[in-house]
Each structure stands twice: as structure tokens, then as C-alpha cells.
């Protein structure tokens, strides 16, 4: 558990800690955890995916998502 969030593994919790450092210094923004995505091909759901983390990052002065 980190900052009140329970993670599936210590590795994932450590990754969150590293991302929070980048967030605090302004290199990433809009950090979200456990974001679900539906993978659809030709209007058929073929899989569901849950991203551990989603965020925008600052690259050469521009935000990239």
C-alpha cells in the first residue's frame, strides 16, 4: 500500500512511487492507475486490458499522452 492505494505487487507499488516523483517535479501529469481499455476489432470485443498507469509526459517542451 502506497499513499492509501493497494497495489497487486511490490514492483507495481515501486513504479507508482517513481511516477509520483516525476509528477511532483512536473515531468508527468494526469497520472491515473488501473485504467481499463476495451480492445475492439471490427466491432467485436476481442480482449480487455487494464493499464497499470496512464499519464501525459513532457517531451521537448510539449505534453504527450
C-alpha positions, 0 to 999 in steps of 0.5 A: 500500500502506497499513499492509501492505494493497494497495489497487486505487487511490490514492483507495481507499488515501486513504479507508482512511487517513481511516477509520483516523483516525476509528477511532483517535479512536473515531468508527468501529469494526469497520472491515473492507475488501473485504467481499463481499455476495451480492445475492439476489432471490427466491432467485436470485443476481442480482449480487455486490458487494464493499464497499470498507469496512464499519464501525459509526459513532457517531451521537448517542451510539449505534453504527450499522452 
